[in-house]
Amino acid sequence: MPEIITKYPEIVLKILKETGAICGEGVQQQILKVCPPERFCSLPTGEICVYGVNEISKMTQIKTADLITYTQNPNINANLLFILFIFGLILGILITIFIKTIKKKP
């Protein structure tokens, strides 16, 4: 059964309730027994536990180390883009200097 991370857990819980899920205290938890009762929803097809971003440490299926692995990739891409930008800037300056030098020669 899934655990969900969201920036807006109350909104996700509201949407689940409006679509027929039974959520909140008093609902029997058969699989996700560690889920806080106020974050638990039961559906005919299974159970869902909704966590806010600040509750990641309480999750049982996803660990902080798992998230670090996924969040490092965008940083690598940002660093690569920065390096390419600097390289392009330097290359542009060198080409400009080269063209100006050629134009000055008779």
N, C-alpha and C positions, 0 to 999 in steps of 0.2 A: 504494500500500500504506500502511496506517495506522501512525502513530506514536501511542502511548498514553502519557498522563501519569497516574500514580497515586501515591498516598501510600505504597502497599505493593507495590512492583514484584516482590519475591520471591514474594509470594502470587499475584499475577497470573501470573507465570511458572510457578509450581507448578500452577495451575489449567489453564493452556494445555497443559502437559506431560501432565497427567492426562486431558485430552480428546483426546489424540493428536497434539499439535504436537511437532515436533522442535526442541528449543531448545538453545542454548549453543554453545560453541566447536566448530569442525569442521563446522558446518552451512553449506552453500554459500549465499551471499547473492547472489541474482540481481538484485534491484531495490533493496533497502535496504542498499546496500554501505557506507554510512557508519555504520550502526548498530553499536554496540559488540557484539562477538560474544556476550558473556555476557548481553546484553539482547535477542538476536535469536531469533525463533521462525519456523519454516516450517510451513505447513499446506498441505493439498492445494489449498485455494482461494486461497492467497496468503501473504504475509509480514507479520509484525508486529514492531515494535520497541517494547519496553516501557521507558519512562523513569520514574525517580523524580522527585518534585517538585524535588529539588535538582539535577537534571540537565537542566532545561529549556533551558539555554544550549547544550547539545549537539544539540538537535533541529534538523532541517533543514526540516520542514514547518510548524512553528509557531515564531514569533519572540516574544520577550518583549513587544514592542509589541502583538502580537495579544492577549496575555493581559491587558495593562493595559486595553485597550479593554473587555474583558468584565468585569473586576473593578471598574471605575469605576461601572458602573450600579447595583450594590447600594449604594454609598456615596451616590449621588444619592437613592435611595429612602430610605435611613436619614436623610439630612438633611431630606428632605421630611416624613417622619414626625415628626422632632424639632420642626420648625417648626409642624406641625399640633398637636402636643401642647402646645407653649407657647401657641399661639393659643387652644386649647380651655381651658387653665388660666386664662389672663387673662379670657377670656369668662365662664367659670364664676365667677370672683371678682367681676367687674362685675355679673353677674346677681344674685349673692348680696347684694351691697351695695345694689343697686336694690330688691330685695325687702324687705330690712330697713328701708330708708328709707320705703317705702310703708307698711309695717306700723306704723311709729312715728307717722305722720300721723293725727290724729283724724278 
